[in-house]
Amino acid sequence: MRLKEALSVMSMASPYAVSTERSEGEMNHHRRIKKELFIEMPIEADVQKQLSSMASGSKEIFFFCGSSGDGKSELLTKFKKKFDARIKFHLDATHSFEPSQNAIQTLDKVFADFDEGTYPLVVGINTGMLGNYAEEGENVAFKQAIKSYLYEGVKIVGNITFISFEDYPKFYIDETGYTAEFAQKFVAAFNCE
């Protein structure tokens, strides 16, 4: 496939840009191209390492953070297939389960269920929503851990771990110029310059 063809398909394939839990039988031309274009990011290895370390029945929580559009849902949907038997996933903390609830209330329920249960939990969450929960949420322990992460940069607070896309820049700029490893890998995938 040529780069121009791949880009033209991507421009009209916005419903396929974000992975959601769909059946594998729904594979089509857009999804095949998306799969061919996928480039593993350094954060993916660290997320997999974190998920692999979470034992069934453990009381651990992992917040996978970043900005909207970073790829949290993409990676978590992929890993949910692999780790779903022993880890509970809350893929998108900006949504609620009930029309009468908001996202903060939903997180309150997710955290209350976690406190009562015996399972590890993974939460995909926008950094802004972390801040909102730290201010408006009910669970004091989670609010304190989130504040330690947001304001002091503490990435592990007891049984709570934070990994953020913000710690994995997509490009670097310094006195000698710039580098963009992701873009270089993408262009290399098509053997073009």
N, C-alpha and C positions, 0 to 999 in steps of 0.2 A: 504494500500500500504506500502511496506517496503522501508526503506531509500535507500537501494542499488538500487532498481528498479527506484525510483524517480530520483536519481542522474544519472543513466544510460540514462534515457530519456532526462534529462536536458543537458547532454553532447552532444547530437546530435540535440538539438533543438535551435540552435543559432538564426534562423530567428524568433523565438517566444520569445526570451529573452527581446526584446524591444517592447513595445506596440506602435502601430501606429493606425491610424484611419482606421480600417477594419470593415466590416459588422459583426454583431453578428452571422450571419449564417455561418461564417467561423470557428466556434468552432470545435475543434478536440481534439484528445487524448493529444497532447502536451499542448494545452491551458488549458484543464481541470486540468492537473497536475500542471501547473504554477499557476492556480487559487487556488488550494488546498495548494500549498506551500507558498502562499503569506503571509507575516508577516507584520502587520502594524508597521511602524516606527514612532517614536515620531514626526518627521518632518511633517508627513502626517496630524496630528491633527492641527498643526500650519498653514499649507498651507490652509486647509479647513476653519479654522477660518478667515484667511485673505480674502479668496475668498468670504465667507459668508458676510463679512463686506463691500464688494464693491457693492455699489448701482448702479442700472441701470441708465445710463445717467450721472454718476459721472465722473469727469476727474481725475481718479487715475490710476497709473501704478504700477504693481507689477512685480519685477524681481525675478524669481526663479532660483538661481544660484548653481553652483557646478562644479565638474569635469566630464569629459566624463565617462559615465557608472554608475553614482551615482543613477539614477532612476528618473531624472527630467521628461523625456518624459513619463515614466510609470505613474507617479502620475498626470501629467497634462492631459494626454489622458483620464484618469479615471475621473478627475474633469471637463473636458471640456463637457462631456456628461451631467453632472449635472448643470453646470452654463452657458452653451453656449448661452442660450436665452438672457442673460443680460451682458455678459462679452466677449470681443473679445480676442482670444488666438493666440499668435505667438509661436508655440510649439518648434521650433528648430531654434535658431538664428544663427546657423552655416551654414545655407543653403540660397540660393537665390531663387527668384521666376522666374527669367529670366536667360537664358544661358549667356546673355551679361552682367549680373550684378554679383557682388560678395556679400558676406554676409553683409559687411559694407554698401554698397549701398542699400541693401534690408532693413536693419535696418533704414537707413535714410528715406526711403519711409514709413515704418511702423510708425516711430515717426512723420513724417510730416502729415500722415493721422490722427494719434491720436491728434495732435495739432489742426487740423481742425474739428475733430469730437466731438461727445458728448457721449463717452462710456468709461468704464474702460477697461484697457488693461493688459494682463498677457503675459510676455515674459519668455520663458524657455531659459536659456543662460549659456554657459560655462564661468567660471571665466576668462579664457584666452581671450575669445571673448569680455568680458566687457572691459578688458584692451586695446584690439585692438580698440574698438569703442571709448574709452576715448582719444586715440591718433589720430585716423584717421576719426572719424565720423564728420558729419556736424552740428548736433543739439547741440548748445552750452549748453543749459540748461541740457540736458541729459548727456553730457560729464562732466559737473561740478558735477552733482549728483553722477555719477559713480565714479569719482575721489574721492569725499568725502567718498564714501563707501569703495573703494579699499585702499585708503591711510590713512584714519582716522577712519575707522570702523563705520561710520555713517549709521545706518540701515533705517532711515526715513529722507528723504529730501523733505520737502514740501508735495506734493501729490505722491511721489515716495517711495515705500517700497522695501527692499531687504531681502530675506530669502535665506540662503545658507546651503547646505549640510555640508559645512565645520564647521558649528556651532553645528553639531549633530554627534559627533564621534561614530564610529561603535564599538570601544573598548576603555577601559581605562586602563592605566598602572600607578601604584603608588608604594609606598614603600612596600605595603603588597602583591602585585601581580598584576594580571590583571583580568578584567571582559570583557565579550563580550556578551551583552544582546541579540543581534540579533542571534548569534550562539546558545545561550542557548535556545531561543524560537524555533529555527529551529529544534534542536535536540529533544526538548520536544514535538514538533508536531508529532514525530514518536515514542514517548515513548521509547527512547533508550538512552544509556549513552555513 
